[in-house]
Amino acid sequence: MKLLASWVLGISLVSLAAVDAATYEEQILEWRAGRIERLTAPTGWLSLVGLHWIKPGLNSIGNGPGVDIDLGRGPDKLGELRWEGERLYFRPNGEVVTVNGQSVLGTDLIPDYKGTPTVVEFGTAQFYVVKRGERLGLRVKDSESPVRTQFAGIDYFPIDQKWQVEARWEAHEPDRTIEIATILGDLEQIPNPGRAVFTIDGQEYSLEALEEEGEEQLFFIVFDATSGKQTYGSGRFFYADRPVDGRLTLDFGKAYNPPCAFTEFSTCQLPPAENRLRLAIEAGEKKYAGAKH
């Protein structure tokens, strides 16, 4: 009877493990599908076609020579943007332009650091104002961008539940920030509430967590032994739910390429020195095969 009971218990444990693995694979496949849907959306990262810096005073905007900001698309003369102090005022040239879906004679533009930015649309393209360091720029998107229309898909490491790990949370007290560099060379002070400590193959590692404004989950930027080889050279991103009772789950199967892996016009953050690991994280997204920059 003991042998039979042990055999039944063994079968049950194997079955449970199989169910867990199958459930995990289903979750990762669902996450990947959502990721692709967001990435390839008409205004997703693949539609990004330009980042143009605004100078104080009057800026003429259009397509081709003779304007201060050449968008590379749209009419020759799209309009004028005046930047004075905290105010950004855009006056379109004609009826080809809509602002937040409405035709206007002129309007103030809200930049991204002040809330939801004002979107100026023309044809298949649009722009809005972003702040990077001390500079203001026009971020331009086009749903007909070749990067989007010729998207090559994403390659992945095999799904392996080994890379879903439980970590110990070590809060930083008092609260502090950590300096994060961007691919443009700017330095940002980002809230850094703590670090996640985890073990892979008997070796302990840790990752500093970041807090993004308006985001409930913790944000991680990681550089590992696959970076620049199988994966994007500047590292990868992933999110994790906040800790409960001093524990949290890190799922490297959801590690994904930053926007700058797809387009040269993004302003990605780079991993801090503390998040550069001597560990080959063979999970999540691989290097984008369709990159042209």
N, C-alpha and C positions, 0 to 999 in steps of 0.2 A: 504493500500500500504506500510506503514511504517513497519507493522508486516511482510509482505511478504519480503520486502527488508532486514529486520533484519534476517529473517529465511535463505534467500539466502546467506547473508554475513556470517552467522554462519556456514552453510554447506561448503562455500568456504574455510573458515579458518580451519575447521576440515580436509577438503580434503588436503589443503596445508600442514598441520602438518603431515598428514598420508604419503604424498609423501616425505616430508623431512625425516621422520623416516625410510621409506623404502629405500630411497637413502643412508642414513647413514648406515643402516644394510648391504646393498650391498657393501659399501666401506669397512666396517670392515671385511666382509667375504672375500673380495678380498685381503685385507692386510694379513689376516690370512693365506690364501693359499700361498702367496708369502713368508711369514715368514717360513712356513713348508718346502717349496721348498728349501730355502736357508739353513735351519737347517739340512736337510737330504741329501744335496748334497754330492757327493763322498768325497769332501774335506771340508765339513761344520763342525760345532762345534761338531757334534756327532761322527765324525771320529777321534777326538783328543784322543790319547792313551798314550802320555808321554811328560814329560818336564824334561830334563836332563841338569844339570849345567856343563859347560865346565871349565876346569882348565887351567891356563896359561901353555904354552908349548905344548907338544905332548899328544894327546888323541887318544887311539885306540878305534874304534867303531865296534860293532857287536852284536851278539845275544848269550847270555850265559856267563858263567864264563871265566875269562882270558882276559877281555877287560875293559878299563876304563869306557866306557859308554855302558851299556847293553840296547839295544833298545827293547829287548823282542820279536823281529821278524826279519826276513831276515836271511842272511847267518851268520855263526859263526864270520867271519872276513869281515866286510863290507869295512873298510878303515881306514885312519888316518886323524885326524884334528889337525893342528898346529895353536895355537893362540900366536902370538907375536906382542905386541903393538896394532896397529889398524888393523893388517892383520890376516885374517883367511884363511888358505889354506887347502883344502881337497884333499887327494889322494885316489881314490877308489882302492879296491883290486879285480881286474878282471872286466869283462864286464857286470856284473849283474846290475850295477848302471848307471843311466843317470842323467845329470845335466841340468835342464831347457829343458829336452827332447832330449839332445844330449849326445852321448858317449864321455867321456873325459879321458885323462891320469891324469889330475889334474887341479884344478881351485881355484881361490879365491872365497870366499863366501861373498856375500853382506848381512849384517844383516838387520832386519826390520827397525831399526832406521835411516838407511841411504837411504831408498827407498824401492823399491820392492825387497823382499829378494830372494836370490838364492835358488831354490828348488832342493834337491837331492832325486831322486826317485828310489825305488827298489821294484819290485813286486807290491803289492797293497798298499805299504806304501811309505811315503816320510818324509823328515825333512827339516827344515830351521832354521836359527839362529835368536833368539829374545833377546832383552835386557830388563831386569827387574831390576830396581834400578841400581846398579853397576855391576850386574852379567849378563853374557851371557849364554844362554842355547839353547839346541836343542828342538824345538817343533816338536813332531812326530805325524803324522796322518796316519790312515789306513782305507781305504774304507770298509774293512771287520771287523771293530771294532764291537763287540757285542752291544755296546751302539747304534750304527747306525742300524745294521741289526735287532735288537730287539726293536726298537723305539716304545714306548707305546702310542704315540700321546700326545696331550696337552688338558687339561681341561680348560674351560673358564667360567667367569661369564657371565650371560645373557647380551646381547647387549642392552644398554640403553643410549640414546643420552644425558641424564642428565650429563654424564661424559665427554662430549665434551664441554669444558668451554672456554669462552673468558677471557683473563687475561690482566692486565695492566702491561706494561713493565717499570721497573725502572732500568735505566742504571747505572752502577758503573763508576763514573768519579773521578779521572783518572782510566784508565784500571787497573785491578788487577788480581791476581791469587788466587786460593783457594787450601788449602792442602787436598788432597784426599788419603786415605789409600787404599791399595789393600789387598786382601785376604791372600797374602804372607807376609804381615807386612811392605811392602815398603810404603814410602810416596812420592807422586807426587805433583808437583805444576802445576795446570791446569788453563788455562785462564778462567776467570769468569767475563764475560762482564756485567752481570746484574741479576736481579731476576724477576720472573713472579708472580704477585699478583692476586689471584682469590678468588671467593666466592662460597661456597657450602652450601646449606641449611642455608643461612643467616650468616655463619661464614667465616671470611677472613683467608686465608692461603697464604703462599708464598714458592716458590722453587727457589733455586739458579741454574742458567744455566751454563753449561760448553761448551767450544769450543774445538772440536777435530781437529787436523791437517788434512787438506784436506776435511773436512766435512762441507757442506754448512748449514745444519740445526743445531739448538741448541740441546745439549744433556742434559738429566735430569736423575738423579738417585734418586729414592724416596723410603723411608721406611715409611710404614703407619700402621694403627691398624690391618691390615690383615696379616702383615709380620710375618712369623713364625707360622702362623695358617693356613689360607686358601692359603696363597701365600708364596713364597720362603723367607727364614728367613733373608737373607742379603739385601732384597729389590729388586726392579725391575727397568728396564730401559725404556725410551721412548725418541722420538725425536719430535721437533716442528719447524715449519718454523720460520724464524726470524721475529721480529716485524715490522709492518707497521703502521706508524702514532701512535706509542706508544701502539699498541695492538697486541696480538698474541693469537693463539688458542692452548690450551692444550687438547690432546685427550687421556684420560686415558684408553679408549677402546683399545689402541695400546700399553699399558704397557706390557712388556714381561720379561720373566725370563732371567737373565744373563747366560753366558755359564757355570759358575760353578754350576748351578742348575742341569746340565746334566753330567758334567765330573769333576773329581778332579784335572785335569791337566791344567785347565785354571787359569788365573791370574786376576780375576775380581776386578774392583774398587768398593769401598763401599760408601754408601751415607754420605755426610757431615752432621754434627749435625744440620745444618740449614734446611736440607731436611727430617728430621724425624718428621712426622706429626701425630697429634692426630686426625686422620681422617681415617675411614675405606673406602678405595678406592675399592669398589666392582665392578671392571671393569678390563678387560684385562685377562691376563693369570693367572691361579691358579698354585699351587705347582705341580711340575712334579711327577706323580705317579710312574714312572719307575726308580726314582733315587736309586742308590745303594751305595751312599757315604754320 
